[in-house]
Amino acid sequence: MGWLKEFRDFINRGSVLDLAIGVTIGASFTAIVNSMVNDMIMPIIGIITGGVDFTSLSFQVGKATVNYGAFIQAIFNFLVIAFAIFWLIKMVNQFRKKEDAKPAAPAAPTTEEKLLTEIRDLLKERQGTV
């Protein structure tokens, strides 16, 4: 039963949970993009190209069928997903730049700086009394 506790500890680590969340969101995002491509963009491209349905494009080589239309569709899906991710990352980077542009709080003086300040102040006092 020791392995069960070990497995539970492994699953409860933050990185594993973050990865699971990322995969789940990625799958949902892919479904949304696929729907957008298949149900919205491709019909418009089909109208522009004279009603050609890319997914049904194929040719025979002997007994094998080469479905190059499905390949074209997969490339188009990839490009749409890559474009969406590009703009998402671009927006995140803009937000980060705004955060980085905020003035940072001044750092507390180091021990060496404090010591040098004390020495400076002592020297000023001596000059004033001499």
C-alpha positions as CSV (number, residue, x, y, z in Angstrom):
1,M,0.0,0.0,0.0
2,G,3.1,2.3,0.2
3,W,3.0,2.7,-3.6
4,L,-0.6,4.0,-3.4
5,K,0.5,6.8,-1.1
6,E,3.4,7.5,-3.4
7,F,1.1,7.6,-6.4
8,R,-1.4,9.9,-4.6
9,D,1.5,12.3,-3.7
10,F,2.7,12.2,-7.3
11,I,-0.8,13.1,-8.6
12,N,-1.2,15.9,-6.1
13,R,1.9,17.7,-7.2
14,G,1.2,21.0,-8.7
15,S,3.0,20.4,-12.0
16,V,1.0,17.2,-12.7
17,L,-2.3,19.0,-12.0
18,D,-1.2,22.0,-14.2
19,L,-0.4,19.6,-17.0
20,A,-3.7,17.9,-16.7
21,I,-5.5,21.2,-16.8
22,G,-3.5,22.3,-19.8
23,V,-4.2,19.2,-21.8
24,T,-8.0,19.5,-21.0
25,I,-8.1,23.1,-22.0
26,G,-6.0,22.3,-25.1
27,A,-8.5,19.6,-26.2
28,S,-11.4,22.0,-25.7
29,F,-9.6,24.7,-27.6
30,T,-8.9,22.3,-30.5
31,A,-12.6,21.3,-30.6
32,I,-13.6,25.0,-30.8
33,V,-11.0,25.7,-33.5
34,N,-12.0,22.6,-35.5
35,S,-15.7,23.7,-35.4
36,M,-14.7,27.2,-36.5
37,V,-12.7,25.9,-39.4
38,N,-15.1,23.2,-40.5
39,D,-18.4,25.0,-39.9
40,M,-17.5,28.6,-40.6
41,I,-14.3,29.1,-42.6
42,M,-14.3,26.1,-44.9
43,P,-17.8,26.7,-46.2
44,I,-16.8,30.2,-47.2
45,I,-13.7,28.9,-48.9
46,G,-15.8,26.3,-50.6
47,I,-18.0,29.1,-52.0
48,I,-15.0,31.0,-53.2
49,T,-13.5,27.9,-54.8
50,G,-16.7,26.9,-56.5
51,G,-18.1,24.5,-53.9
52,V,-15.0,22.3,-53.6
53,D,-15.0,20.2,-50.4
54,F,-11.4,19.8,-49.5
55,T,-12.0,16.8,-47.2
56,S,-13.4,14.7,-50.1
57,L,-10.5,15.3,-52.5
58,S,-8.6,12.1,-53.1
59,F,-7.1,10.0,-55.9
60,Q,-6.5,6.3,-56.4
61,V,-3.1,4.7,-56.7
62,G,-3.7,1.1,-57.4
63,K,-5.9,-0.2,-54.6
64,A,-4.9,2.6,-52.2
65,T,-6.8,5.9,-51.8
66,V,-4.7,9.0,-51.2
67,N,-6.9,11.5,-49.3
68,Y,-4.9,14.7,-49.9
69,G,-8.0,16.8,-49.1
70,A,-8.0,15.6,-45.5
71,F,-4.3,16.6,-45.4
72,I,-5.1,20.1,-46.7
73,Q,-7.8,20.4,-44.1
74,A,-5.3,19.3,-41.3
75,I,-2.8,21.9,-42.5
76,F,-5.5,24.6,-42.6
77,N,-6.6,23.6,-39.0
78,F,-3.0,23.9,-37.9
79,L,-2.6,27.3,-39.4
80,V,-5.7,28.6,-37.8
81,I,-4.7,27.2,-34.4
82,A,-1.2,28.6,-34.7
83,F,-2.6,32.0,-35.7
84,A,-4.9,32.0,-32.7
85,I,-2.1,30.9,-30.3
86,F,0.1,33.6,-31.8
87,W,-2.4,36.4,-31.0
88,L,-3.1,34.9,-27.6
89,I,0.6,34.9,-26.7
90,K,1.0,38.4,-28.2
91,M,-1.7,39.7,-25.9
92,V,-0.2,38.0,-22.9
93,N,3.2,39.5,-23.7
94,Q,1.6,43.0,-23.9
95,F,0.1,42.5,-20.4
96,R,3.5,41.4,-19.1
97,K,5.2,44.4,-20.6
98,K,2.7,46.7,-18.8
99,E,3.5,44.8,-15.6
100,D,7.2,45.1,-16.1
101,A,6.9,48.8,-16.9
102,K,5.5,49.6,-13.5
103,P,8.2,51.1,-11.3
104,A,9.7,48.6,-8.9
105,A,9.9,49.4,-5.2
106,P,13.4,50.7,-4.3
107,A,15.5,47.9,-2.9
108,A,16.5,48.0,0.8
109,P,20.1,49.1,1.3
110,T,22.5,46.2,1.7
111,T,24.6,45.8,4.9
112,E,27.6,47.3,3.1
113,E,25.6,50.3,2.0
114,K,24.3,50.9,5.6
115,L,27.9,50.7,6.9
116,L,29.2,53.2,4.3
117,T,26.3,55.5,5.1
118,E,27.2,55.4,8.8
119,I,30.9,56.1,7.9
120,R,29.8,59.0,5.7
121,D,27.6,60.5,8.5
122,L,30.5,60.1,11.1
123,L,32.9,61.9,8.7
124,K,30.4,64.7,8.2
125,E,30.0,65.1,12.0
126,R,33.8,65.3,12.4
127,Q,34.1,68.0,9.7
128,G,31.4,70.0,11.4
129,T,33.2,69.9,14.8
130,V,36.8,70.5,13.6
